[in-house]
Amino acid sequence: MPARALDRARESYQRGWAEQAKFRFPSAIRLLKRALVHTERADATAERAELRARIMYTLGLCQGEISGMGVAVEAFDQARREIDTIPSAALRARLHGSVDGNQGLMVMRLGQPDQAVEWFSRYISYAEQEIQLGGHDPSLTQGLVSCLLNRGFAYAAVRKRDPAIADLERVIKIGGEHNLPQYYPFAVHALGNVHKQSGDLAEALRRYEEAERIFRADDQPERLARLQLDQAETMLMIGLSDEAGKHLDEALPMMRTHKFGQEIAEVEMFRASAALLDGELDLARRMAKASMRKLEKRGSTWWMMAALIELWAHAMQAKRVTNTLAQKALTLSGTSRPTTSSTRQGWRNCSRRVSRSAGAG
């Protein structure tokens, strides 16, 4: 029956949403696709269109993690087309805002935080206007806090310290006022990123440790794994490659189990960096190659950084820099733009090691 089909669709959607919240993207995608099939058996109503739109933009977020930008953007565009069929202008505006926020999250996860800021800002502007007009829907406030948090992460990634801190302080303030304590450790994590980007590495590690205690106490291994990626990067920046490796070795199995996508590739890349600095050249090359394949498949330009790490490890194994290796490195370095201090420091450390190895040959 059509009415029952919509109920089944809603049940599958809710289960799929819960799975993506735990970063279990393959199972989330299966449930969300099942939900869409159920909606096709329901009558064409505004309620059906709203549910289909929510399913589609959640599906886009998950597909971005697994299949890359192109597939995800198509899902977001489908959601927008579905939203445009809804008669209520207010509901259309709200759903379009939700699509914008989710597309921003997907874009940020794929390594484009500058574009993510624009998407997050669209939803934040909408939510702030609604609240100023007297909107008291708790989900609206929660959406605002979530988007402020994500924009804070994005600002930190593009080294805009002041707006990042402003967003994150608002997260803590609004979260405290509206009984949303679940956002606090994420804001602390993001503040750690801000301090890392500004060079205050001791404060960054202190913030990360505070967030780590909360995630461990709340038994949130998926959240902890993402945090450990940033902890390890900071440790690499101050030369603690052994400690960084331990954090990454703990995070990687969790990420692989739940198929985190972009983060797996980043963990593998940083693990390759740590192994390279510790002289574990086979591990460095293996991790770098694995990272490079994933990043290139997903259309992320970070694959070039992984390729450079693999080349450095190869050169160190050979104890000399061949013409072929040098040409590959020059080609990659001409197009790759490391965006983090740890990456730049890694290249400097690797360069010194390769120079010594080349001299030994």
Secondary structure as the mmCIF struct_conf table of DSSP 4:
data_model
#
loop_
_struct_conf.conf_type_id
_struct_conf.id
_struct_conf.beg_label_comp_id
_struct_conf.beg_label_asym_id
_struct_conf.beg_label_seq_id
_struct_conf.end_label_comp_id
_struct_conf.end_label_asym_id
_struct_conf.end_label_seq_id
HELX_RH_AL_P HELX_RH_AL_P1 PRO A 2 ALA A 21
TURN_TY1_P TURN_TY1_P1 LYS A 22 PHE A 23
HELX_RH_AL_P HELX_RH_AL_P2 PHE A 25 THR A 39
TURN_TY1_P TURN_TY1_P2 GLU A 40 ARG A 41
BEND BEND1 ALA A 42 ALA A 42
HELX_RH_AL_P HELX_RH_AL_P3 ALA A 46 SER A 67
HELX_RH_AL_P HELX_RH_AL_P4 MET A 69 ILE A 83
TURN_TY1_P TURN_TY1_P3 ASP A 84 THR A 85
BEND BEND2 PRO A 87 PRO A 87
HELX_RH_AL_P HELX_RH_AL_P5 ALA A 89 ARG A 109
TURN_TY1_P TURN_TY1_P4 LEU A 110 GLY A 111
HELX_RH_AL_P HELX_RH_AL_P6 PRO A 113 GLN A 132
TURN_TY1_P TURN_TY1_P5 LEU A 133 GLY A 134
HELX_RH_AL_P HELX_RH_AL_P7 PRO A 138 ALA A 157
TURN_TY1_P TURN_TY1_P6 VAL A 158 ARG A 159
HELX_RH_AL_P HELX_RH_AL_P8 ARG A 161 GLU A 177
TURN_TY1_P TURN_TY1_P7 HIS A 178 ASN A 179
HELX_RH_3T_P HELX_RH_3T_P1 PRO A 181 TYR A 183
HELX_RH_AL_P HELX_RH_AL_P9 TYR A 184 SER A 198
TURN_TY1_P TURN_TY1_P8 GLY A 199 GLY A 199
HELX_RH_AL_P HELX_RH_AL_P10 LEU A 201 ALA A 217
TURN_TY1_P TURN_TY1_P9 ASP A 218 ASP A 219
HELX_RH_AL_P HELX_RH_AL_P11 PRO A 221 MET A 237
TURN_TY1_P TURN_TY1_P10 ILE A 238 GLY A 239
HELX_RH_AL_P HELX_RH_AL_P12 SER A 241 THR A 257
TURN_TY1_P TURN_TY1_P11 HIS A 258 LYS A 259
TURN_TY1_P TURN_TY1_P12 GLY A 261 GLY A 261
HELX_RH_AL_P HELX_RH_AL_P13 GLN A 262 LEU A 277
TURN_TY1_P TURN_TY1_P13 ASP A 278 GLY A 279
HELX_RH_AL_P HELX_RH_AL_P14 LEU A 281 LYS A 297
TURN_TY1_P TURN_TY1_P14 ARG A 298 GLY A 299
TURN_TY1_P TURN_TY1_P15 THR A 301 TRP A 302
HELX_RH_AL_P HELX_RH_AL_P15 TRP A 303 ALA A 318
TURN_TY1_P TURN_TY1_P16 LYS A 319 LYS A 319
BEND BEND3 ARG A 320 ARG A 320
HELX_RH_AL_P HELX_RH_AL_P16 ASN A 323 THR A 335
BEND BEND4 THR A 340 THR A 340
HELX_RH_AL_P HELX_RH_AL_P17 SER A 341 ALA A 360
#
